[in-house]
Amino acid sequence: MTWARHNGSSTANDEDSRMGVIRAEEAERLNEQNDRALITVAGHSSDSQECAELLAMLGLDVGRRQRASA
């Protein structure tokens, strides 16, 4: 079964708009969570090398927010 979407449908456009807002809100929430995790790891690290290693182990990336917003 295939789903057809009419290009002029305001319902489809409203749904796309709501999903866009939800995606943007979720991206911001994840960025804030990532920022808190980065701060926590940095605060508990003994030096920059340990901090970098811990961030890598956790899959956290310091430059992610800058690249995502660019």
N, C-alpha and C positions, 0 to 999 in steps of 0.2 A: 504494500500500500504506500502511496506517495502522498505527501502533504503539499498542497499548493498555497502560495501566499499571493494575494492580490497586491499589486504595487500601490494602489491608492487607498488601501485599508487603513483607516485611522486607528483601529484596534491593534493592528500589527505594529504600527509606528509607535503607539503608546507603550506596547509591551517591550519593544526594542529600547525605547527611552528609559523605561523603568529598569530593565536589565543593565543598561549602561550605567545608571546611577548606582545600582547594587554592586556592580563590578568595581566602580570607582571607590565606593565606600569600603569594600572589602580590601582593595589594594592599599588604601590609606591605613586601615586597621592593621594589616600585615606589616606595613612599614613601621608603624608605631611599636608594634610588638617586637620587630627586629631591632629597632633602636634601643628598646629597653634591655633586650638580651645582650646587645653589644656593650652597653654601659655596664651591665652586671658582670660580664666576662672581663672587661677591661679593669673594673674595680677589684676583681679578685685575682688578677694575674700579677706575678711578681716582676715581669719585665715584658718588653714589647714582643720578644720572640715567643714567649709562652702564650701571650695574648693571641698572636697570629696563629699559633698551633691549635689553640683551643677553638678559635673561631673557625678554622678549617675543619676541625673534627665535627663541629656542630653544623657545618654547612652554612655559616653566616658569612656575609660579604659586606665589608665596610663600605665599598663604593657602589653598592647596589642601588641605593636611593638616588644618587646623583645620575647614574645611567638611566634609571627608570623615568626620571623627570625630564631628562634631556630630549 
